[in-house]
């Protein structure tokens, strides 16, 4: 026996209902997919931000360590400079202690016969010398001797020279002598380990 089914609902209304159902299903599916994409994107971005924050914290910590090390290095450099300055001051004092010895040794060798030194005054590297000579030529010889490159005095300058009458001794009458005053510069010693100032001048002249 054959059964015939007859659709009693309007044909167009059924199609519209199916289309509405398909549209709502698509909207819901789109919302679900969009929500899933947003959730995944938010999770990924949150993870990236967390990692970047961790890197930033690590860099800040390393920068703080470097700043501390830089401060330590600067402090160490300051201490080294201070110690070096003290060492140079001590070496300078030790070198200056021998300057009077060099000065008198040079004056002993440079003063020609007929020249008598009466007063020597040192102030820093400036040396004032007063004396009496038998003639002005002896004073000129003395100045030339002071200019030798291997000596400890340099730049001799005659400040004053004048003639005066001096007693030649009992029964010898009197004589005319030249009283003079000159100024010269005392050479500074070379740094520790180097050649002395006169030796360095001699080597420079020979080269």
C-alpha angles and dihedrals in degrees: 000000000000120000118204116206116210121197106223095185118091110267097224094048091056092053092049090050092052091049091051091049091049091048094050090046090052091048092050091046091049091050091049093048091046091049091049091050091049091048092050091045092049091049092049093046092047090052091048091049091049092051092047090049089051090051090048091051090049092050092048091051092048091047090052090052091049091049090052091048091048090052090050091049092049091049091048091050090051090051091048091050090048092050091046091052090050091048091050091048091051092046090049091052091048091049093045089052089069095046096089089053091052091045096054091042091055094045090051091055098037099048106092124216111285094035120106121187114217103176137016122187125181124195112174106309094337116099122193115200127190125185150137126252133188089235143359089253089064089054090051090051090051091053091050091051091053091058095063110126095228094057130095095236126073140172096031113194127190109228101177140354127178138163122244138170116251132182114256094204138273111336093355097096120217138304140197116254134178116244111200144179124198140173129218138173121243113225117238118238116255119252119280111288094020131101119276118264096256092045091050091050091051092049090049092051092049094048 
